[in-house]
Amino acid sequence: MFLRLTRRRFLVSAGSAAAVGAMGGCISTNKATGRSSFTGVYSVEDDIRLGRQEHPKMLAAFGGEYDSRLLKRYVERVGGQLATSTEYQQFPYQFTVLNSPIVNAFALPGGFVYISRGLIALAGNEAEMAGVLAHELGHVNARHTAERMSAGSLAQIGVLAGAIGAAALGLPGELAQAGQQVAAASIQSYSRKQEFEADMLGVRYMSKAGYDPEGMVTFLSTLREQSMVEARSMGLPAGTVDEFNMMSTHPRTVDRVQEATAAAQVQRPAQPILGRQEYLANIDGMLFGDDPSQGVVIGRRFVHPGMRFEFQVPVGFRVRNEPDQILAQGADRSAVVFDLGVARTSDMTQYLQSDWAGQIRLKDVQAISVNDMAGATGWTTIANGGRQFIVRLVAIRRDARSAYRLQFVASSDRYQALKDEFRATTYSVRSLSAAQAAEVRPLRLRVIRATGNEDVSALSGNLPYGAFNDDWFRVLNDLPQGRQPVANQPLKLIEA
């Protein structure tokens, strides 16, 4: 229902222009997998070109590069060691730490590998991080992206060419969007076979670099635990995998990874590297959670100290800070979407109906006042997935040129139960003074040694997950339920 720059959509966008020329194709033997694969018109050189071309867009979409020279050098060193064993040495391998709390890692063609600081915080040792980087190198060297884009090109060449041509002629953007939606449906997440290949190759690279390949399995277990906590915090079944967890783009199980490890047929290093102490030393002091320069989620509150505003979402809604909007999701597809819009008119009812809603005719449009700020609201209904949804729009004047905008969405049968909560969110939007904004401090990950007398509830207090702080602390520290830290155990602690 909402536009998101997911991995799938990003790859469709990256590959759409090239699809116009994909009238022929070639089948070649991949040096990494040893099998024949169809990569269309995408050569190894095209992989490099495309990676370089899309790298700035990837940075922009995920908060930019994390500003830590220490962590940058560390990840580059580990990634560089793994890359020396890859089959395509002509790739200009580049490893980037993204300034994002999202737990994910991915790669562009040509050797551009990305890992988020959210994932780095979750991993427990160097071998686990190496397993993530090696898996992405596996996708790069198996040239899975070229395969997927070529398959999409063949299936959708007519639709994509028509959409691109329409955009070039200045026709309505909906035409181009429709073409991309069809293409997105045909280019799915990596297949089980491709994930198996990436794991198999990753284990090969890990072993040659001296790492314990078991790190790939142990981190997968941690991802599963984190997914279960995320799901419970959103009121979803415990086995639900969050869409921004690495598992959504890399659907794998422990059994399959172990099968890939056996299939790799590599000799386990005599003294495999785990690197826990060095890992913890390099992540000590790292930013945790949201970067205040991009706004901070604190429980149900979203606070932006730089732009000096805040608001609070309904009970049971999980807030996610995205590059172009704040998305809060509740049960049964209910949602609150917050963003900023250009608003040059001083009449908020006019802005709401004419500038924002456009051709959509809103019902019951009325002026409101929110904490001494002029605003307006109105609603409409939409059909989606065979169901009726009510969408209420709220626009609140921020300054002479912009407005805060909220979209409240719920199914027709759920909206009445959420009506008061949505209203409370509207009237929670407020400006912050300079002093109030200065009080917002970033969270940082600190490594300490347990004395053996600590209690998990006391140690987890600074985490931003409310009732789920203890669960998150246990996931971060691989600490099973019911167990307390033991003396001298290194722990990841979150400090304000």
Secondary structure, 3 states (H helix, E strand, C coil): CCCCCCHHHHHHHHHHHHHCCCCCCCEEECCCCCCEEECCCCCHHHHHHHHHHHHHHHHHHCCCECCCHHHHHHHHHHHHHHHCCCCCCCCCCEEEEECCCCCCEEEECCCEEEEEHHHHHHCCCHHHHHHHHHHHHHHHHHCHHHHHHHHHHHHHHHHHHHHHHHHHCCCCHHHHHHHHHHHHHHCCCCCHHHHHHHHHHHHHHHHHCCECCHHHHHHHHHHHHHHHHHHHHCCCCCCCCCCCCHHHHCCCCHHHHHHHHHHHCCCCCCCCECCHHHHHHHHCCCEECCCHHHCEEECCEEEECCCCEEEECCCCCEEEECCCCEEEECHHHCEEEEEEEECCCCCHHHHHHHHHCCCCCCEEEEEEEECCEEEEEEEEEEEECCEEEEEEEEEEECCCCEEEEEEEEEEHHHHHHHHHHHHHHHCCCEECCHHHHHCCCCEEEEEEECCCCCCHHHHCCCCCCHHHHHHHHHHHCCCCCCCCCCCCCEEEEEEC
